[in-house]
Amino acid sequence: MKQTKIVASISDRRCGVDFIRQLFLAGVNVVRMNTAHATPEGIKEIIRNTRKVSKHIGILIDTKGPEVRSTGTDSPIPYKTGERVKIFGHNTEDTSHDCINVSYPNFVNDVQVGDDVLFDDGELDMKVIGKEGDSLVVEVQND
């Protein structure tokens, strides 16, 4: 008996019935759709075409989670391991090296001491070491 499931991420740009049928015949059990990269109509098309191939193919919808963005800067800001910086939820103020402002005003309330805050798709890690007023105090974990 098969113990493994094969999941294939399908784009709404390439989701034709023949393509999905080829994947199914090759052993795919689940079609995964990423809503961060597909339109609602594209998602519907993937589902329709998957069902045309087989009702036995599982459908997995990967929903886009919330993203918090830093506010604008004049140029990229380099950080070094061990530096301490403050993060504020002041979405109308620009970001500087020592003061990162983010798009979500309640950020400071929703993040806890000990949490990691990742920037640049996880390339830069900052650990929350404290809270001071309406800011988080973070320590840079990597250059």
FIKOLZA-1660 file (N, C-alpha, C; in steps of 0.1 Angstrom, whole numbers, plus 5000, padded with zeros to 4 digits):
% residues 143
   i   px   py   pz ch aa at
   1 5008 4988 5000  A  M  N
   1 5000 5000 5000  A  M CA
   1 5009 5012 5000  A  M  C
   2 5005 5022 4992  A  K  N
   2 5012 5035 4991  A  K CA
   2 5012 5043 5004  A  K  C
   3 5023 5047 5009  A  Q  N
   3 5024 5054 5022  A  Q CA
   3 5026 5069 5020  A  Q  C
   4 5029 5073 5008  A  T  N
   4 5033 5087 5005  A  T CA
   4 5022 5093 4996  A  T  C
   5 5020 5106 4998  A  K  N
   5 5012 5114 4989  A  K CA
   5 5021 5124 4982  A  K  C
   6 5017 5125 4969  A  I  N
   6 5025 5135 4961  A  I CA
   6 5016 5147 4959  A  I  C
   7 5021 5159 4962  A  V  N
   7 5014 5171 4961  A  V CA
   7 5021 5179 4950  A  V  C
   8 5013 5184 4941  A  A  N
   8 5018 5193 4930  A  A CA
   8 5012 5207 4931  A  A  C
   9 5021 5217 4931  A  S  N
   9 5016 5230 4931  A  S CA
   9 5013 5234 4917  A  S  C
  10 5001 5239 4915  A  I  N
  10 4996 5242 4901  A  I CA
  10 4993 5257 4900  A  I  C
  11 4998 5263 4889  A  S  N
  11 4996 5277 4886  A  S CA
  11 4984 5278 4877  A  S  C
  12 4977 5289 4879  A  D  N
  12 4965 5291 4870  A  D CA
  12 4970 5295 4856  A  D  C
  13 4983 5297 4854  A  R  N
  13 4989 5299 4841  A  R CA
  13 4991 5286 4833  A  R  C
  14 4992 5275 4841  A  R  N
  14 4994 5262 4834  A  R CA
  14 4986 5252 4842  A  R  C
  15 4973 5251 4839  A  C  N
  15 4965 5242 4846  A  C CA
  15 4955 5235 4837  A  C  C
  16 4959 5233 4824  A  G  N
  16 4950 5226 4815  A  G CA
  16 4947 5212 4819  A  G  C
  17 4936 5207 4814  A  V  N
  17 4932 5193 4817  A  V CA
  17 4942 5183 4814  A  V  C
  18 4948 5184 4802  A  D  N
  18 4958 5174 4798  A  D CA
  18 4971 5175 4807  A  D  C
  19 4975 5187 4811  A  F  N
  19 4986 5188 4820  A  F CA
  19 4983 5181 4834  A  F  C
  20 4971 5184 4839  A  I  N
  20 4968 5178 4852  A  I CA
  20 4966 5163 4851  A  I  C
  21 4961 5158 4839  A  R  N
  21 4959 5144 4837  A  R CA
  21 4973 5137 4837  A  R  C
  22 4983 5144 4830  A  Q  N
  22 4996 5138 4830  A  Q CA
  22 5002 5137 4844  A  Q  C
  23 5000 5147 4852  A  L  N
  23 5004 5147 4866  A  L CA
  23 4997 5135 4874  A  L  C
  24 4984 5134 4872  A  F  N
  24 4977 5124 4879  A  F CA
  24 4982 5110 4875  A  F  C
  25 4984 5108 4862  A  L  N
  25 4989 5095 4858  A  L CA
  25 5003 5092 4863  A  L  C
  26 5010 5102 4866  A  A  N
  26 5024 5101 4871  A  A CA
  26 5024 5099 4886  A  A  C
  27 5012 5100 4892  A  G  N
  27 5011 5096 4907  A  G CA
  27 5007 5108 4916  A  G  C
  28 5004 5119 4911  A  V  N
  28 5000 5131 4919  A  V CA
  28 4986 5127 4926  A  V  C
  29 4986 5130 4939  A  N  N
  29 4974 5128 4947  A  N CA
  29 4967 5141 4951  A  N  C
  30 4974 5152 4952  A  V  N
  30 4969 5164 4956  A  V CA
  30 4973 5176 4947  A  V  C
  31 4964 5184 4944  A  V  N
  31 4967 5196 4936  A  V CA
  31 4967 5208 4946  A  V  C
  32 4978 5215 4947  A  R  N
  32 4980 5227 4956  A  R CA
  32 4979 5239 4948  A  R  C
  33 4970 5249 4953  A  M  N
  33 4969 5262 4947  A  M CA
  33 4974 5272 4957  A  M  C
  34 4982 5281 4952  A  N  N
  34 4987 5292 4960  A  N CA
  34 4979 5305 4957  A  N  C
  35 4971 5309 4967  A  T  N
  35 4962 5321 4964  A  T CA
  35 4970 5334 4964  A  T  C
  36 4983 5334 4968  A  A  N
  36 4991 5346 4967  A  A CA
  36 4995 5349 4953  A  A  C
  37 4994 5339 4944  A  H  N
  37 4999 5340 4931  A  H CA
  37 4989 5337 4920  A  H  C
  38 4976 5335 4924  A  A  N
  38 4965 5332 4915  A  A CA
  38 4953 5341 4917  A  A  C
  39 4946 5344 4906  A  T  N
  39 4934 5352 4907  A  T CA
  39 4923 5342 4911  A  T  C
  40 4912 5348 4916  A  P  N
  40 4900 5340 4920  A  P CA
  40 4895 5332 4908  A  P  C
  41 4895 5338 4896  A  E  N
  41 4891 5330 4884  A  E CA
  41 4901 5319 4881  A  E  C
  42 4913 5322 4883  A  G  N
  42 4924 5312 4880  A  G CA
  42 4922 5300 4890  A  G  C
  43 4919 5303 4903  A  I  N
  43 4916 5292 4912  A  I CA
  43 4905 5283 4908  A  I  C
  44 4894 5290 4904  A  K  N
  44 4882 5282 4899  A  K CA
  44 4886 5273 4887  A  K  C
  45 4894 5279 4878  A  E  N
  45 4898 5271 4866  A  E CA
  45 4906 5258 4871  A  E  C
  46 4915 5260 4880  A  I  N
  46 4923 5249 4885  A  I CA
  46 4913 5238 4891  A  I  C
  47 4904 5242 4899  A  I  N
  47 4894 5233 4905  A  I CA
  47 4886 5226 4894  A  I  C
  48 4881 5233 4885  A  R  N
  48 4872 5227 4874  A  R CA
  48 4880 5217 4866  A  R  C
  49 4893 5221 4862  A  N  N
  49 4901 5212 4854  A  N CA
  49 4905 5200 4862  A  N  C
  50 4908 5201 4875  A  T  N
  50 4912 5190 4883  A  T CA
  50 4900 5180 4884  A  T  C
  51 4888 5185 4887  A  R  N
  51 4877 5177 4888  A  R CA
  51 4873 5170 4874  A  R  C
  52 4877 5176 4863  A  K  N
  52 4875 5169 4850  A  K CA
  52 4884 5157 4849  A  K  C
  53 4895 5158 4855  A  V  N
  53 4905 5147 4855  A  V CA
  53 4900 5136 4864  A  V  C
  54 4898 5139 4877  A  S  N
  54 4894 5129 4887  A  S CA
  54 4888 5135 4899  A  S  C
  55 4878 5129 4905  A  K  N
  55 4872 5133 4917  A  K CA
  55 4881 5128 4929  A  K  C
  56 4891 5120 4926  A  H  N
  56 4900 5114 4936  A  H CA
  56 4912 5122 4939  A  H  C
  57 4914 5133 4932  A  I  N
  57 4926 5142 4934  A  I CA
  57 4922 5152 4945  A  I  C
  58 4930 5152 4956  A  G  N
  58 4927 5162 4967  A  G CA
  58 4930 5176 4962  A  G  C
  59 4923 5185 4967  A  I  N
  59 4926 5199 4964  A  I CA
  59 4930 5207 4977  A  I  C
  60 4941 5213 4976  A  L  N
  60 4947 5220 4988  A  L CA
  60 4948 5235 4984  A  L  C
  61 4942 5243 4992  A  I  N
  61 4943 5258 4989  A  I CA
  61 4952 5264 5000  A  I  C
  62 4963 5269 4995  A  D  N
  62 4973 5276 5004  A  D CA
  62 4969 5291 5004  A  D  C
  63 4964 5296 5015  A  T  N
  63 4959 5310 5016  A  T CA
  63 4971 5318 5020  A  T  C
  64 4971 5330 5015  A  K  N
  64 4982 5340 5018  A  K CA
  64 4979 5345 5032  A  K  C
  65 4990 5344 5040  A  G  N
  65 4988 5350 5054  A  G CA
  65 4991 5365 5054  A  G  C
  66 4989 5371 5065  A  P  N
  66 4992 5385 5066  A  P CA
  66 5007 5389 5064  A  P  C
  67 5009 5400 5058  A  E  N
  67 5023 5405 5057  A  E CA
  67 5023 5419 5062  A  E  C
  68 5033 5421 5070  A  V  N
  68 5036 5435 5075  A  V CA
  68 5048 5440 5068  A  V  C
  69 5047 5452 5063  A  R  N
  69 5058 5458 5055  A  R CA
  69 5064 5469 5063  A  R  C
  70 5077 5471 5061  A  S  N
  70 5084 5483 5067  A  S CA
  70 5080 5494 5058  A  S  C
  71 5081 5506 5064  A  T  N
  71 5078 5518 5056  A  T CA
  71 5090 5522 5048  A  T  C
  72 5089 5532 5040  A  G  N
  72 5099 5536 5030  A  G CA
  72 5112 5541 5036  A  G  C
  73 5123 5539 5028  A  T  N
  73 5136 5544 5032  A  T CA
  73 5142 5550 5019  A  T  C
  74 5152 5558 5021  A  D  N
  74 5159 5564 5010  A  D CA
  74 5168 5554 5003  A  D  C
  75 5173 5545 5010  A  S  N
  75 5182 5535 5004  A  S CA
  75 5182 5522 5013  A  S  C
  76 5187 5511 5008  A  P  N
  76 5188 5499 5017  A  P CA
  76 5196 5502 5030  A  P  C
  77 5192 5495 5041  A  I  N
  77 5198 5498 5054  A  I CA
  77 5205 5485 5058  A  I  C
  78 5219 5485 5059  A  P  N
  78 5226 5473 5064  A  P CA
  78 5226 5472 5079  A  P  C
  79 5224 5460 5083  A  Y  N
  79 5224 5457 5098  A  Y CA
  79 5235 5447 5101  A  Y  C
  80 5241 5448 5113  A  K  N
  80 5251 5439 5117  A  K CA
  80 5246 5431 5130  A  K  C
  81 5250 5419 5131  A  T  N
  81 5247 5410 5142  A  T CA
  81 5250 5418 5155  A  T  C
  82 5240 5417 5164  A  G  N
  82 5242 5423 5178  A  G CA
  82 5236 5437 5179  A  G  C
  83 5234 5444 5168  A  E  N
  83 5229 5458 5169  A  E CA
  83 5215 5457 5175  A  E  C
  84 5211 5468 5182  A  R  N
  84 5198 5469 5188  A  R CA
  84 5190 5480 5181  A  R  C
  85 5178 5478 5177  A  V  N
  85 5170 5487 5170  A  V CA
  85 5156 5487 5176  A  V  C
  86 5148 5497 5173  A  K  N
  86 5134 5498 5178  A  K CA
  86 5125 5497 5166  A  K  C
  87 5114 5490 5168  A  I  N
  87 5103 5488 5158  A  I CA
  87 5091 5495 5163  A  I  C
  88 5085 5503 5155  A  F  N
  88 5072 5510 5158  A  F CA
  88 5061 5507 5148  A  F  C
  89 5049 5508 5152  A  G  N
  89 5038 5507 5143  A  G CA
  89 5033 5520 5137  A  G  C
  90 5043 5529 5134  A  H  N
  90 5040 5542 5128  A  H CA
  90 5040 5541 5113  A  H  C
  91 5029 5538 5107  A  N  N
  91 5028 5535 5093  A  N CA
  91 5029 5547 5084  A  N  C
  92 5030 5559 5090  A  T  N
  92 5031 5571 5082  A  T CA
  92 5045 5577 5082  A  T  C
  93 5053 5571 5090  A  E  N
  93 5067 5577 5092  A  E CA
  93 5077 5568 5084  A  E  C
  94 5087 5574 5079  A  D  N
  94 5098 5566 5072  A  D CA
  94 5106 5558 5082  A  D  C
  95 5113 5548 5076  A  T  N
  95 5121 5539 5084  A  T CA
  95 5136 5544 5083  A  T  C
  96 5143 5544 5094  A  S  N
  96 5157 5547 5095  A  S CA
  96 5164 5535 5101  A  S  C
  97 5178 5536 5102  A  H  N
  97 5185 5524 5107  A  H CA
  97 5181 5521 5121  A  H  C
  98 5179 5531 5130  A  D  N
  98 5176 5528 5144  A  D CA
  98 5161 5527 5147  A  D  C
  99 5153 5531 5137  A  C  N
  99 5139 5531 5140  A  C CA
  99 5131 5526 5128  A  C  C
 100 5127 5513 5129  A  I  N
 100 5119 5507 5118  A  I CA
 100 5105 5509 5121  A  I  C
 101 5098 5515 5111  A  N  N
 101 5084 5516 5112  A  N CA
 101 5077 5506 5103  A  N  C
 102 5066 5501 5107  A  V  N
 102 5059 5491 5099  A  V CA
 102 5045 5495 5096  A  V  C
 103 5039 5488 5086  A  S  N
 103 5026 5492 5081  A  S CA
 103 5014 5488 5090  A  S  C
 104 5016 5480 5100  A  Y  N
 104 5006 5475 5109  A  Y CA
 104 5007 5483 5122  A  Y  C
 105 4997 5492 5125  A  P  N
 105 4998 5500 5137  A  P CA
 105 4998 5492 5150  A  P  C
 106 4992 5480 5151  A  N  N
 106 4991 5472 5163  A  N CA
 106 5003 5462 5164  A  N  C
 107 5013 5463 5156  A  F  N
 107 5024 5454 5156  A  F CA
 107 5030 5452 5169  A  F  C
 108 5033 5463 5176  A  V  N
 108 5039 5462 5189  A  V CA
 108 5031 5454 5199  A  V  C
 109 5018 5455 5199  A  N  N
 109 5009 5448 5208  A  N CA
 109 5008 5433 5205  A  N  C
 110 5010 5430 5192  A  D  N
 110 5007 5416 5188  A  D CA
 110 5020 5407 5188  A  D  C
 111 5032 5413 5190  A  V  N
 111 5044 5406 5190  A  V CA
 111 5049 5405 5204  A  V  C
 112 5054 5394 5208  A  Q  N
 112 5059 5392 5222  A  Q CA
 112 5074 5391 5223  A  Q  C
 113 5079 5394 5235  A  V  N
 113 5093 5393 5238  A  V CA
 113 5097 5378 5236  A  V  C
 114 5108 5376 5229  A  G  N
 114 5112 5363 5225  A  G CA
 114 5109 5359 5211  A  G  C
 115 5099 5366 5205  A  D  N
 115 5096 5363 5191  A  D CA
 115 5107 5368 5181  A  D  C
 116 5107 5362 5170  A  D  N
 116 5116 5367 5159  A  D CA
 116 5108 5375 5149  A  D  C
 117 5114 5385 5144  A  V  N
 117 5108 5393 5134  A  V CA
 117 5117 5392 5122  A  V  C
 118 5111 5387 5110  A  L  N
 118 5119 5385 5099  A  L CA
 118 5117 5396 5088  A  L  C
 119 5127 5400 5082  A  F  N
 119 5126 5410 5071  A  F CA
 119 5132 5404 5058  A  F  C
 120 5128 5409 5047  A  D  N
 120 5134 5405 5034  A  D CA
 120 5132 5390 5031  A  D  C
 121 5120 5386 5033  A  D  N
 121 5116 5372 5031  A  D CA
 121 5125 5362 5039  A  D  C
 122 5127 5367 5052  A  G  N
 122 5135 5358 5061  A  G CA
 122 5150 5360 5061  A  G  C
 123 5155 5368 5052  A  E  N
 123 5170 5370 5051  A  E CA
 123 5175 5376 5064  A  E  C
 124 5168 5385 5070  A  L  N
 124 5173 5393 5081  A  L CA
 124 5164 5389 5093  A  L  C
 125 5170 5385 5104  A  D  N
 125 5163 5380 5116  A  D CA
 125 5166 5390 5128  A  D  C
 126 5155 5395 5134  A  M  N
 126 5157 5403 5146  A  M CA
 126 5149 5397 5157  A  M  C
 127 5155 5395 5169  A  K  N
 127 5148 5389 5181  A  K CA
 127 5143 5400 5190  A  K  C
 128 5130 5399 5194  A  V  N
 128 5124 5409 5203  A  V CA
 128 5130 5406 5217  A  V  C
 129 5137 5416 5222  A  I  N
 129 5143 5414 5236  A  I CA
 129 5136 5423 5246  A  I  C
 130 5127 5432 5242  A  G  N
 130 5119 5440 5251  A  G CA
 130 5109 5449 5245  A  G  C
 131 5101 5455 5253  A  K  N
 131 5092 5465 5248  A  K CA
 131 5094 5478 5256  A  K  C
 132 5094 5489 5249  A  E  N
 132 5095 5502 5256  A  E CA
 132 5085 5511 5250  A  E  C
 133 5075 5514 5258  A  G  N
 133 5064 5523 5254  A  G CA
 133 5057 5517 5241  A  G  C
 134 5057 5525 5230  A  D  N
 134 5050 5520 5218  A  D CA
 134 5060 5514 5208  A  D  C
 135 5071 5508 5213  A  S  N
 135 5081 5502 5205  A  S CA
 135 5085 5488 5210  A  S  C
 136 5090 5480 5200  A  L  N
 136 5097 5468 5204  A  L CA
 136 5112 5471 5203  A  L  C
 137 5119 5465 5212  A  V  N
 137 5134 5466 5212  A  V CA
 137 5138 5452 5206  A  V  C
 138 5146 5452 5195  A  V  N
 138 5150 5440 5189  A  V CA
 138 5165 5440 5188  A  V  C
 139 5171 5428 5187  A  E  N
 139 5185 5426 5185  A  E CA
 139 5187 5418 5172  A  E  C
 140 5195 5424 5163  A  V  N
 140 5198 5418 5150  A  V CA
 140 5205 5405 5152  A  V  C
 141 5200 5394 5146  A  Q  N
 141 5206 5381 5148  A  Q CA
 141 5216 5377 5137  A  Q  C
 142 5216 5384 5126  A  N  N
 142 5225 5381 5115  A  N CA
 142 5228 5393 5106  A  N  C
 143 5239 5393 5099  A  D  N
 143 5242 5405 5091  A  D CA
 143 5233 5405 5079  A  D  C
% end
